[in-house]
Amino acid sequence: MSNAQFRWRVYAAGRVFGAVRNKPMSLVDSIRNTLVPIHREGYPFIAGFAGVTVVLGYFWEPLFWIGLILTAWCIYFYRDPQRVTPTDDKLVISPADGLISAVGPAVPPRELNLGDREMTRISVFMNVFSCHINRAPVRGRITTIVHKPGKFLNAELDKASAENERNGLVIDSPNGQVAVVQIAGLVARRIVCWADENNSISIGERFGLIRFGSRVDVYLPEGFAPRVAVGQTAIGGESVLAEFGGEPSAPLVRIS
């Protein structure tokens, strides 16, 4: 083979490889897109689950398989997928994945110092299979962060907003003060918040998580109209919960 033929084959192979890399989709791309990053908060728990699984499996094989399933669930629980967040200041975005469990007027927690007047509250309930990363529903400056100890009732109950352990943030947004409250649930025993007072936060930005089943309440001032109904499934960082300046009536929905 001459040098010219060799160079031509190298060039042709490079063109073919480049074409393969520029294909719209491939099996490798599909697998890569399916794998979701794990948040660092979950590493100690995943390691603990895996360690206990190995120890239990040493004594009795069936326990190993049970532990392996629980370890896989723990990995799934701490997933931290990327989200495509609308950045319109008129929109309020869901702070969590889960079921819309309440939409209506409610007085915000007293410790947030938002007064005794009712605000529009939208609640998102997260079960043990939901992604538990919490995101800011609006952009603005965080003026208040308050953690309040409490009970661990079922987070689906309405009274959980007032009686359960919780952590509340007040965000001074372009359209008024918006509160987002992380509420512990029946299984959840740990609320994590890594945001700081007086810092700015972007809409959709991660600010915390709640471990193992919980709820997040969003309190909205006048001018915001709900865009979701009870029973809908929300995607944290993507689903629109409310809109500023819209019609005050709740959206019409149907079950299909």
Summary of the structure (lengths in Angstrom):
residues: 256
radius of gyration: 23.3
end to end distance: 67.1
largest distance: 87.3
contacts: 782
relative contact order: 0.17
helix: 28%
strand: 31%
